[in-house]
Amino acid sequence: MDDLLRDFDTKNRAIKNLGAFSSTYMPKEAEEIFIKFSSINAVDSCAYPEVEEMSQYCGNFLLDMFHASSPERYQFFPTSGSSEAIFLAILLFKNYWKAYHPDSTIKPNLIIHQTSHVAFISAAKALDVELKIVEKDHESLTWNLSQLKENIDKGTIGVVCTLGATTTLVMDEVEKINAVLESISGHSDYLIPIHVDAASGGFIAPFIYPDFIWDFRLSHVKSINVSSHKYGLVYPSLGWLCVDETICDDKLKNENTYLGKSMKRLPLHFSHSASHVATQFYHFKNLGRSGYADIMQDLYRKNKLIVEGLKEFPELEMITPSHLFSIPGVIMRASNQRQDDLRSLSQYLIKLGWHLPVFNNNAVDQGASQTWAARIVIRYGLSNDLICQLLGDIKKYFSSKFY
Ligand SMILES: *Cc1c(COP(=O)(O)O)cnc(C)c1O
């Protein structure tokens, strides 16, 4: 066997990747299911109607989690992940806007936030949609609502909110953005839709912050993406787009027949193994909502452990905001203005098998153009032992340093 294949320590490399949101751990039974279904092509619903049945179950489970009042008014589409779901959502938004503005010659625009995911930039480029980027309020990291208002015009196809930005971990206050849009759309019959990028937060907010209103309970929230391969606890790659039927463009859909019923699918439906849907189905059946809630609560306990541990190091400063809801994890920077430290800490940790991503921090840190931040994501499978080991390794680094 080639060295590249033999020497790749899959388990450790994945689990010790501190910055990734993707699932790197599944219990044994889930792994067995994942392997069992790996030779089955999920899009062949004629040959494997059971896979379609699992997919239907999963989609309805999500719609229910996101408070879709009457499921028949909503649709769901399995995707390879949130990036694909985001692409489809913008396509739907653009067509929905076009249906209301058939003669418009202005270029459609999408309003995103400074901390929105890069997937929106790629999708907007590909779909010829202009992006308007609203800045965050430096103090609170929340949306500058007056800037949002100023940016809305006749070409606006939608507004994007995030549940757990990758650079801040913060969940946007979707209700406030919804209120702004409600105050505007009183004047016309075109309703500006909100898309919620709940790639990671979609599996957290329903369990940890049940009173936080961000989903289909809000009048303008018309579509939501979520990644099963993040806090849905499935290995890459599976995501979903959940949408209100009213913004779905029927012309885009292909008709399929499944168990005698006709079913419509969006065009980007590529071959992929059934492993992911089968494993997601297994988790939903096996854990149920209460099982997910237990796991997520445990992640916040681990988060506390790591935050307490990191407080021991005066060299590090945690900048994860505590006044807003956030996904479990830590954003930190070097506290002593020696900005190279974080990068050399990261280099040191790589030698010990960890991967600590360091990124330019201007998304979090006001004004500073050259500060670096690092992200530790708390995921399922990160054990207390591993946390102790990480804290020990960071300690070794700082105590070996010669100031
Ligand atoms: C991970 C992530 C994405 C991209 O999702 P994939 O499932 O990796 O395609 C988009 N937005 C946010 C907020 C994310 O965390």
The ligand as an SDF file (V2000), in Angstrom:
LIG
                    3D

 15 15  0  0  0  0  0  0  0  0999 V2000
  -19.7980   25.4650    7.1360 C   0  0  0  0  0  0  0  0  0  0  0  0
  -20.5840   26.6370    6.8050 C   0  0  0  0  0  0  0  0  0  0  0  0
  -21.0220   26.8570    5.4910 C   0  0  0  0  0  0  0  0  0  0  0  0
  -20.6640   25.9400    4.3630 C   0  0  0  0  0  0  0  0  0  0  0  0
  -21.2270   24.6980    4.6170 O   0  0  0  0  0  0  0  0  0  0  0  0
  -20.7820   23.3300    3.9440 P   0  0  0  0  0  0  0  0  0  0  0  0
  -21.7510   22.3770    4.5120 O   0  0  0  0  0  0  0  0  0  0  0  0
  -19.3770   23.0840    4.3960 O   0  0  0  0  0  0  0  0  0  0  0  0
  -20.8900   23.4860    2.4710 O   0  0  0  0  0  0  0  0  0  0  0  0
  -21.8150   27.9720    5.2690 C   0  0  0  0  0  0  0  0  0  0  0  0
  -22.1360   28.8130    6.2680 N   0  0  0  0  0  0  0  0  0  0  0  0
  -21.7350   28.6270    7.5340 C   0  0  0  0  0  0  0  0  0  0  0  0
  -22.1450   29.5940    8.5910 C   0  0  0  0  0  0  0  0  0  0  0  0
  -20.9370   27.5310    7.8460 C   0  0  0  0  0  0  0  0  0  0  0  0
  -20.5370   27.3420    9.1130 O   0  0  0  0  0  0  0  0  0  0  0  0
  1  2  1  0
  2  3  1  0
  2 14  2  0
  3  4  1  0
  3 10  2  0
  4  5  1  0
  5  6  1  0
  6  7  2  0
  6  8  1  0
  6  9  1  0
 10 11  1  0
 11 12  2  0
 12 13  1  0
 12 14  1  0
 14 15  1  0
M  END
$$$$
